[in-house]
Amino acid sequence: MDAKTGKVLYSADANGRRYPASLTKMMTLYLTFEALAKGKISRNSPVVFSAHASAEAPTKLGVKPGDSVTVETAILSIVTKSANDSATALGEMLGGNEPTFARMMTAKARALGMTGTVFRNANGLPDPGQFTTARDMATLGIALREHFPQYYGYFSQRSFLYGRQRINGHNRLLGRIKGVDGIKTGYTRASGFNLVSSVADGNRRIVGVVMGGTSGGSRDNQMATLINTYLPRASTRGGGDLVAKASGNNPITALAKVLLPKHDAPTPDDKPMVEDDAVASNDDPTTADATDATDEQTTAAVEETAPVVKTRKVKTVIVSAPQIATAQVVAAYAEPTPAAVDPVNTASVPSGWAIQVASSPKQSEAQAFLDKTTKQAPKVLADASGFTVAFDKDGVTYYRARFGGFGSKTAAWKACTALKKKNIECYAVQQ
């Protein structure tokens, strides 16, 4: 995408729903920069790490509960090490708690025109209800430079000193490709290898997004090819507002806060039984995956059927892997139903019909029920894949335990009937 005009130079599945992984931290930093610009915090303000922040999965800075770092140190740890604990601590500092901060993130996304994005946490650790699009990430990349040029230089930081330790960054295009000045890498097993790059060369500026790479190297090479191909085609002149301007009285922001639904979409009417209400719990969801654990590694958990999409003659410096859900831009102000994905085992959403066997306020309990059911009925579920789905009810997040991969309603009902003979309750639902 031309960062000066907003023109799309190349695209492939740019509106397909993807998991952002650590690209999520771009929005965490956007809101941090906004707070700095408004004088609500300073670079030297202490960021206290709660027990929840300190317990986040690696990679992280490793700050103990109750200890603190400065805002600037937290920023540097995010842009280099992609520290999950620092992102959560910043989110709790700015929002009071992480769920509130996630709603702030989603509202800001709507204000910037990012209509296909929903945030659930500050760091990008796996959550089936957190997703974005390559086009939205390009918009956010442009917004970071456009709205906060005074802080944008942080993204070009390749390393920093934390005490006596030098922490190196994950973005290996910095220093490799002329003009690359940030922005962010990302990786989980479910997302594949993601990258947003900003490039400035002379009077030309572009932002590119690659999502779903099968390895860090292939993703970086894909980005390098796109930069070399499309940077010369970018405009040398500016023109027009590209994204919503960062103003405190933006009516879109206020509307988004009011109109974003807080509850799960209704279930189909033709289910054989009603799901029991779950009991509220304050337990945190599990974080079985780490994001940006190491950006050079390859992973067998990324499906072999999800390679980087080959370039084709369409229109953005935006490339992404096979879609997580049907390619569809989410209507503005509408929060879509969370994607049905087990963030550990698969890079795609089971389509067609599924059967639901349990619901729990703990993701770990929902997953345990899937494992137990698989052991109880291995033949019935031989061709099915288990996954969990997050949904909100009365302000509490619950997790549905489902098996997908049924080609028809009849097949799903037949499986349910077989499970009921083993005293396992279930109902069929269309994905």
Summary of the structure (lengths in Angstrom):
residues: 431
radius of gyration: 21.5
end to end distance: 32.8
largest distance: 70.2
contacts: 1513
relative contact order: 0.16
helix: 30%
strand: 20%
